[in-house]
Amino acid sequence: MRKIIAMLMTALLMLGAVAPALADGPIQVDVFFYDYSDTYIGSVRASLEEQLAASPDLYAFNFYDGASDQGKQSQQVDTALTRGSDLLIVNIVTTGSDEAAQNIVDAAAAADVPVVFFNREVSDAIVNFSDDVAFVGTDADEAGYMQGQMIAEYLLAEGNLEKYDLNGDKQIAYLMFRGELGNAEAFGRTKYSVQQANELLAESGYKLVPSAANQTDNTQEADGISPYYLYGNWSAATAKNLMDTALTTYALDNGDIELIIANNDDQALGAIESVNEQGYNTGAEGSAYIPVFGVDATVVAQDAINTGKMTGTIKQDAVGMASGLVFLAQNIQKGAELLDGTENFNVDEDVAKIRIPYAIFTGAAE
C-alpha cells in the first residue's frame, strides 16, 4: 500500500498537484532502544528526541525501553504496529542471531511498515529482505582498528613504552573488557584493537600480550587475542566488580596488568573506579597511572580524559547516528523510497547499510 501511495504521489508531483509532504501530516515514528541504561544509547536517544521534536508537523513519536529483554521489545513492536505505526526504528536487543530481527521485519512487512535498525548490527540477509528495511550504524571493525592505532600512538610517544613496561620484558600486559558475546562490535573491538596496535608496534620490538588476569574463553577463535577478556557486557558496574576481583590476585605495579582496553567507555570507567581505590588514575598530580582506553566518547569519558583519569577513546557519533535516522524518517514522511538522497552517506555497496564514521578522541570537546 505504501509503495502504491508513493507511486501516486510521484505522479501527482510531476503534474504539480501536491506538495512533497504527505497530505495527512505527521507520520507516527516508533523507536525501540535495547536498553535505556546504556550511556551511549542515551546520547543517541537525546539527540533523536531533539531532532524529531523540532518538526512536530512531520513526526509524532514514541520511545520504548527494551531493558535488555528481547521478548519485551518484540511485544512493544507488536503493540506499536497494532496502534498504527508508520515507521519502526529498532535498536535490536538480540544480536548474533537473525531470529528476533526477522520476526520484527515479518510483522512490519505484514503491516506495510518500513523498518530501520540502528547501532546494533543485523545481518545483510535481514536488510536485504526488502527495500523497506535499512540499517544505520558503524563499521563494526573500524573502532577496533582505530582503538589499536590510538594505543600504539600513545605507547610510541617518547618514553611511554619503557614507562609502562613495568617488568622490562618488552611486552605490555593488557586487560580486556569485552561487550556482549555474539555482538559484531564487541568482536571487532576485542580482536582488532590488539592486532592493529601490535602491527604498529612491531618495529619497536614491543607488543601487547594478554594479562594473566584475563579469563580464557576457549569458544573463541584461537588467535592469541579473542579468547582473553573479562566479560563486562558493556556495564560499568560489572567491569568495576571484575576489576576489583582481578586486583585481589594481580597487581598494577609489577607487570601483571600494564594497560586496560575496553569495548566501550562504561566498562573503561568501571575499571577506572576500581583502580582509583588503589590510588591509580585519580587525576591528582603525580598519582600512579595505568593507561585506559574505551570507545564511544561519552561526555563522562571525555571528562575523565580531560581530568587525567582516562587515556583515550573512539568517538561514536551519537548526533550523526540520530541525524541519519531522521533523514530516513523524512523520506518516509515525504512518501519517497527509504534510501532516496543518501548519496552523501557512506552506504555499503550491496546492502542498505549506512555507516557513521568513528574518530579518535584524546582530549578537549565535551
Secondary structure, DSSP 8 states (H G I E B T S, - for coil): -HHHHHHHHHHHHHTT-S-SS-TT--EEEEEEES-TT-HHHHHHHHHHHHHHHT-TTTEEEEEEE-TT-HHHHHHHHHHHHHH--SEEEE--S--S-SHHHHHHHHHHHHTT--EEEESS---HHHHTT-TTEEEEE--TTHHHHHHHHHHHHHHHSTTHHHHH-TTSSSEEEEEEEE--TT-HHHHHHHHHHHHHHHHHHGGGT-EEEE-TTSEE-TTS--SSSTTEEEE-TT-HHHHHHHHHHHTTTS-SSSSS--EEEESSHHHHHHHHHHHHTTTBS---TT-B---EE-SB--HHHHHHHHTTS--BEEEE-HHHHHHHHHHHHHHHHHT--TTTT-TTSEE-SSS-EEE--EEEE-S---
